[in-house]
Amino acid sequence: MTFPIFIAVLAAALLHASWNACIKTGANKQATMMILTVWQGVIGFCVILWRPFPGAEVWPWLIASGVVHMFYQLFLAYAYEQGDLSRVYPLARGAAPLMVVIAGFWLLPDVVAPVEYVGVAVLGLGILCMAFGALTSGENAALVPFALGSAVATASYTVIDGLGARVSGDPVGYVGWLLLMAALFYIPAVLLLRGRAVLIAPRRDWALGAFTGSASLAAYGIVIWAMTFAPIAVVAALRETSILFAVLIGWLFFGDKMNATKACAALLIISGVVLTRLA
């Protein structure tokens, strides 16, 4: 990996942590998430105008992905309503690859390398430490199931989209439809759960939502670009430094409490993810 690509992937990791931080800072987390989704839906619509219409075999994957993305966004915003960025983000981000690897043992034909088993063990230990720390430090225990629910959704749409994009044969068009489907499912759901209050967001939240939508797409785009020039496993592992960035942002800018247990748990999660991705 060249130095410019290395810096670009680190920037993508920082962008990913930053847009999550923006969701956390929004006065109404679900409203900020909705604005992000609207923005991404508009971009998705612009993309599909230039791509072939998906075949019938692709639609089950797109619908399933849209539903799962809806749960991902709801759970993530709910988690940020309950807990600190430096607690929620490592749980949500770190548990997802753990679940993908475990599910892959039975659902995917890929061969699991010995180092992946080590990575799963380290990841599991880090997640247990992070969750236990939340339960014993006086924090709102509700953040744990919401963060883990977000991780389950992330692991699910990772598998769904990976297989769905292969079935479609048009990854760009698939992503465009995916962004639109996510918006079509999430917006009615959040309106049903929260009512019209999510539409009456401060101007600051609209600005944050626009930034988060742009940042999330830019982060993903950089990673995809980097994977065309550098080993995919190395790029994927380096991307997980976003966990470290999120912990630092929460501690330095949001005043999140930092102790040895939380710091060690975050490092274990990062180490476990890197081990599973470098196999």
Contacts in CASP RR format, 6 or more apart in sequence:
PFRMAT RR
TARGET T0000
AUTHOR 0000-0000-0000
METHOD contacts of the structure
MODEL  1
MTFPIFIAVLAAALLHASWNACIKTGANKQATMMILTVWQGVIGFCVILW
RPFPGAEVWPWLIASGVVHMFYQLFLAYAYEQGDLSRVYPLARGAAPLMV
VIAGFWLLPDVVAPVEYVGVAVLGLGILCMAFGALTSGENAALVPFALGS
AVATASYTVIDGLGARVSGDPVGYVGWLLLMAALFYIPAVLLLRGRAVLI
APRRDWALGAFTGSASLAAYGIVIWAMTFAPIAVVAALRETSILFAVLIG
WLFFGDKMNATKACAALLIISGVVLTRLA
1 9 0 8 1.000
1 230 0 8 1.000
1 231 0 8 1.000
1 234 0 8 1.000
1 235 0 8 1.000
1 238 0 8 1.000
2 229 0 8 1.000
2 230 0 8 1.000
5 226 0 8 1.000
5 229 0 8 1.000
5 230 0 8 1.000
5 235 0 8 1.000
6 238 0 8 1.000
8 222 0 8 1.000
8 225 0 8 1.000
8 226 0 8 1.000
9 222 0 8 1.000
9 223 0 8 1.000
9 226 0 8 1.000
9 230 0 8 1.000
9 235 0 8 1.000
9 238 0 8 1.000
9 239 0 8 1.000
10 238 0 8 1.000
10 241 0 8 1.000
11 222 0 8 1.000
12 218 0 8 1.000
12 219 0 8 1.000
12 220 0 8 1.000
12 221 0 8 1.000
12 222 0 8 1.000
12 223 0 8 1.000
12 226 0 8 1.000
12 239 0 8 1.000
12 242 0 8 1.000
13 219 0 8 1.000
13 238 0 8 1.000
13 239 0 8 1.000
13 240 0 8 1.000
13 241 0 8 1.000
13 242 0 8 1.000
13 245 0 8 1.000
14 242 0 8 1.000
14 245 0 8 1.000
15 215 0 8 1.000
15 216 0 8 1.000
15 218 0 8 1.000
15 219 0 8 1.000
15 222 0 8 1.000
16 215 0 8 1.000
16 216 0 8 1.000
16 219 0 8 1.000
16 239 0 8 1.000
16 242 0 8 1.000
16 245 0 8 1.000
17 89 0 8 1.000
17 242 0 8 1.000
17 243 0 8 1.000
17 245 0 8 1.000
17 246 0 8 1.000
17 249 0 8 1.000
18 215 0 8 1.000
18 245 0 8 1.000
18 249 0 8 1.000
19 36 0 8 1.000
19 211 0 8 1.000
19 212 0 8 1.000
19 213 0 8 1.000
19 215 0 8 1.000
19 216 0 8 1.000
19 219 0 8 1.000
20 76 0 8 1.000
20 80 0 8 1.000
20 85 0 8 1.000
20 89 0 8 1.000
20 246 0 8 1.000
21 85 0 8 1.000
21 246 0 8 1.000
21 249 0 8 1.000
21 250 0 8 1.000
21 253 0 8 1.000
21 254 0 8 1.000
22 32 0 8 1.000
22 208 0 8 1.000
22 209 0 8 1.000
22 211 0 8 1.000
22 212 0 8 1.000
22 215 0 8 1.000
23 29 0 8 1.000
23 32 0 8 1.000
23 33 0 8 1.000
23 36 0 8 1.000
23 76 0 8 1.000
23 77 0 8 1.000
23 80 0 8 1.000
23 208 0 8 1.000
23 212 0 8 1.000
24 80 0 8 1.000
24 85 0 8 1.000
24 88 0 8 1.000
24 254 0 8 1.000
25 208 0 8 1.000
25 254 0 8 1.000
26 32 0 8 1.000
26 204 0 8 1.000
26 205 0 8 1.000
26 208 0 8 1.000
27 201 0 8 1.000
27 202 0 8 1.000
27 204 0 8 1.000
27 205 0 8 1.000
28 197 0 8 1.000
28 198 0 8 1.000
28 201 0 8 1.000
28 205 0 8 1.000
29 77 0 8 1.000
29 78 0 8 1.000
29 80 0 8 1.000
29 81 0 8 1.000
30 74 0 8 1.000
30 77 0 8 1.000
30 78 0 8 1.000
30 190 0 8 1.000
30 193 0 8 1.000
30 194 0 8 1.000
30 198 0 8 1.000
31 194 0 8 1.000
31 197 0 8 1.000
31 198 0 8 1.000
31 199 0 8 1.000
31 201 0 8 1.000
31 205 0 8 1.000
32 77 0 8 1.000
32 201 0 8 1.000
32 205 0 8 1.000
32 208 0 8 1.000
32 209 0 8 1.000
32 212 0 8 1.000
33 73 0 8 1.000
33 76 0 8 1.000
33 77 0 8 1.000
33 186 0 8 1.000
33 190 0 8 1.000
34 186 0 8 1.000
34 187 0 8 1.000
34 190 0 8 1.000
34 198 0 8 1.000
35 201 0 8 1.000
35 205 0 8 1.000
35 206 0 8 1.000
35 208 0 8 1.000
35 209 0 8 1.000
35 210 0 8 1.000
35 212 0 8 1.000
36 209 0 8 1.000
36 212 0 8 1.000
36 213 0 8 1.000
36 216 0 8 1.000
37 73 0 8 1.000
37 182 0 8 1.000
37 183 0 8 1.000
37 186 0 8 1.000
37 187 0 8 1.000
38 183 0 8 1.000
38 187 0 8 1.000
39 209 0 8 1.000
39 210 0 8 1.000
39 212 0 8 1.000
39 213 0 8 1.000
39 214 0 8 1.000
40 179 0 8 1.000
40 182 0 8 1.000
40 183 0 8 1.000
40 213 0 8 1.000
40 216 0 8 1.000
40 217 0 8 1.000
41 179 0 8 1.000
41 180 0 8 1.000
41 182 0 8 1.000
41 183 0 8 1.000
43 176 0 8 1.000
43 179 0 8 1.000
43 217 0 8 1.000
44 175 0 8 1.000
44 176 0 8 1.000
44 177 0 8 1.000
44 179 0 8 1.000
44 180 0 8 1.000
45 176 0 8 1.000
45 180 0 8 1.000
47 172 0 8 1.000
47 173 0 8 1.000
47 175 0 8 1.000
47 176 0 8 1.000
47 179 0 8 1.000
48 173 0 8 1.000
48 176 0 8 1.000
48 177 0 8 1.000
48 180 0 8 1.000
51 170 0 8 1.000
51 172 0 8 1.000
51 173 0 8 1.000
51 176 0 8 1.000
52 170 0 8 1.000
52 173 0 8 1.000
54 62 0 8 1.000
54 168 0 8 1.000
54 170 0 8 1.000
54 173 0 8 1.000
54 174 0 8 1.000
54 177 0 8 1.000
55 168 0 8 1.000
57 167 0 8 1.000
58 164 0 8 1.000
58 167 0 8 1.000
58 168 0 8 1.000
58 174 0 8 1.000
61 160 0 8 1.000
61 161 0 8 1.000
61 163 0 8 1.000
61 164 0 8 1.000
61 167 0 8 1.000
61 168 0 8 1.000
62 164 0 8 1.000
62 174 0 8 1.000
62 177 0 8 1.000
62 178 0 8 1.000
62 181 0 8 1.000
63 181 0 8 1.000
64 160 0 8 1.000
65 157 0 8 1.000
65 160 0 8 1.000
65 161 0 8 1.000
65 164 0 8 1.000
65 178 0 8 1.000
65 181 0 8 1.000
65 182 0 8 1.000
66 157 0 8 1.000
66 178 0 8 1.000
66 181 0 8 1.000
66 182 0 8 1.000
66 184 0 8 1.000
66 185 0 8 1.000
67 185 0 8 1.000
68 153 0 8 1.000
68 156 0 8 1.000
68 157 0 8 1.000
68 160 0 8 1.000
69 153 0 8 1.000
69 157 0 8 1.000
69 178 0 8 1.000
69 181 0 8 1.000
69 182 0 8 1.000
69 185 0 8 1.000
69 186 0 8 1.000
70 182 0 8 1.000
70 185 0 8 1.000
70 186 0 8 1.000
70 189 0 8 1.000
71 149 0 8 1.000
71 153 0 8 1.000
72 150 0 8 1.000
72 153 0 8 1.000
72 154 0 8 1.000
72 157 0 8 1.000
73 182 0 8 1.000
73 186 0 8 1.000
73 190 0 8 1.000
74 186 0 8 1.000
74 189 0 8 1.000
74 190 0 8 1.000
74 193 0 8 1.000
75 146 0 8 1.000
75 147 0 8 1.000
75 149 0 8 1.000
75 150 0 8 1.000
75 153 0 8 1.000
76 88 0 8 1.000
76 92 0 8 1.000
76 146 0 8 1.000
76 147 0 8 1.000
76 150 0 8 1.000
78 146 0 8 1.000
79 88 0 8 1.000
79 91 0 8 1.000
79 92 0 8 1.000
79 143 0 8 1.000
79 146 0 8 1.000
79 147 0 8 1.000
79 150 0 8 1.000
80 88 0 8 1.000
82 88 0 8 1.000
82 140 0 8 1.000
82 142 0 8 1.000
82 143 0 8 1.000
82 146 0 8 1.000
83 134 0 8 1.000
83 139 0 8 1.000
83 140 0 8 1.000
83 143 0 8 1.000
84 139 0 8 1.000
84 143 0 8 1.000
84 250 0 8 1.000
84 254 0 8 1.000
84 256 0 8 1.000
84 257 0 8 1.000
85 246 0 8 1.000
85 247 0 8 1.000
85 249 0 8 1.000
85 250 0 8 1.000
85 254 0 8 1.000
85 256 0 8 1.000
86 246 0 8 1.000
86 247 0 8 1.000
86 249 0 8 1.000
86 250 0 8 1.000
86 251 0 8 1.000
86 254 0 8 1.000
86 256 0 8 1.000
86 258 0 8 1.000
86 262 0 8 1.000
86 266 0 8 1.000
87 130 0 8 1.000
87 134 0 8 1.000
87 139 0 8 1.000
87 143 0 8 1.000
87 147 0 8 1.000
87 256 0 8 1.000
87 262 0 8 1.000
88 143 0 8 1.000
88 146 0 8 1.000
88 147 0 8 1.000
89 242 0 8 1.000
89 243 0 8 1.000
89 246 0 8 1.000
89 247 0 8 1.000
90 127 0 8 1.000
90 130 0 8 1.000
90 243 0 8 1.000
90 246 0 8 1.000
90 247 0 8 1.000
90 265 0 8 1.000
90 266 0 8 1.000
90 269 0 8 1.000
91 127 0 8 1.000
91 130 0 8 1.000
91 131 0 8 1.000
91 134 0 8 1.000
91 143 0 8 1.000
91 144 0 8 1.000
91 147 0 8 1.000
91 148 0 8 1.000
91 151 0 8 1.000
92 147 0 8 1.000
92 148 0 8 1.000
92 149 0 8 1.000
92 150 0 8 1.000
92 151 0 8 1.000
92 154 0 8 1.000
93 151 0 8 1.000
93 154 0 8 1.000
93 240 0 8 1.000
93 242 0 8 1.000
93 243 0 8 1.000
93 246 0 8 1.000
93 269 0 8 1.000
94 123 0 8 1.000
94 127 0 8 1.000
94 151 0 8 1.000
94 240 0 8 1.000
94 243 0 8 1.000
94 269 0 8 1.000
94 273 0 8 1.000
95 123 0 8 1.000
95 127 0 8 1.000
95 147 0 8 1.000
95 148 0 8 1.000
95 151 0 8 1.000
95 152 0 8 1.000
95 155 0 8 1.000
96 151 0 8 1.000
96 152 0 8 1.000
96 154 0 8 1.000
96 155 0 8 1.000
96 158 0 8 1.000
97 123 0 8 1.000
97 155 0 8 1.000
97 240 0 8 1.000
97 273 0 8 1.000
97 276 0 8 1.000
97 277 0 8 1.000
98 120 0 8 1.000
98 123 0 8 1.000
98 124 0 8 1.000
98 127 0 8 1.000
98 151 0 8 1.000
98 276 0 8 1.000
99 151 0 8 1.000
99 152 0 8 1.000
99 155 0 8 1.000
100 155 0 8 1.000
100 158 0 8 1.000
100 159 0 8 1.000
101 112 0 8 1.000
101 116 0 8 1.000
101 120 0 8 1.000
101 276 0 8 1.000
102 120 0 8 1.000
103 155 0 8 1.000
103 159 0 8 1.000
104 110 0 8 1.000
104 112 0 8 1.000
104 159 0 8 1.000
105 112 0 8 1.000
107 159 0 8 1.000
108 159 0 8 1.000
112 279 0 8 1.000
113 279 0 8 1.000
115 275 0 8 1.000
115 276 0 8 1.000
115 278 0 8 1.000
115 279 0 8 1.000
116 275 0 8 1.000
116 276 0 8 1.000
116 279 0 8 1.000
118 272 0 8 1.000
118 275 0 8 1.000
119 271 0 8 1.000
119 272 0 8 1.000
119 273 0 8 1.000
119 275 0 8 1.000
119 276 0 8 1.000
120 272 0 8 1.000
120 276 0 8 1.000
122 268 0 8 1.000
122 271 0 8 1.000
122 272 0 8 1.000
122 275 0 8 1.000
123 268 0 8 1.000
123 269 0 8 1.000
123 272 0 8 1.000
123 273 0 8 1.000
123 275 0 8 1.000
123 276 0 8 1.000
124 268 0 8 1.000
125 268 0 8 1.000
126 264 0 8 1.000
126 265 0 8 1.000
126 268 0 8 1.000
126 269 0 8 1.000
126 272 0 8 1.000
127 265 0 8 1.000
127 269 0 8 1.000
129 261 0 8 1.000
129 264 0 8 1.000
129 265 0 8 1.000
129 268 0 8 1.000
130 262 0 8 1.000
130 265 0 8 1.000
130 266 0 8 1.000
130 269 0 8 1.000
131 144 0 8 1.000
131 148 0 8 1.000
132 261 0 8 1.000
133 139 0 8 1.000
133 261 0 8 1.000
133 262 0 8 1.000
133 265 0 8 1.000
134 141 0 8 1.000
134 143 0 8 1.000
134 144 0 8 1.000
135 141 0 8 1.000
135 144 0 8 1.000
137 257 0 8 1.000
137 259 0 8 1.000
161 174 0 8 1.000
161 178 0 8 1.000
164 174 0 8 1.000
165 171 0 8 1.000
165 174 0 8 1.000
165 175 0 8 1.000
168 174 0 8 1.000
190 198 0 8 1.000
191 198 0 8 1.000
191 199 0 8 1.000
223 235 0 8 1.000
223 236 0 8 1.000
223 239 0 8 1.000
226 235 0 8 1.000
227 235 0 8 1.000
227 236 0 8 1.000
233 277 0 8 1.000
233 278 0 8 1.000
233 279 0 8 1.000
234 278 0 8 1.000
236 277 0 8 1.000
237 273 0 8 1.000
237 274 0 8 1.000
237 277 0 8 1.000
237 278 0 8 1.000
240 270 0 8 1.000
240 273 0 8 1.000
240 274 0 8 1.000
240 277 0 8 1.000
241 270 0 8 1.000
243 266 0 8 1.000
243 269 0 8 1.000
243 270 0 8 1.000
243 273 0 8 1.000
244 266 0 8 1.000
244 270 0 8 1.000
247 256 0 8 1.000
247 258 0 8 1.000
247 262 0 8 1.000
247 263 0 8 1.000
247 266 0 8 1.000
250 256 0 8 1.000
251 258 0 8 1.000
END
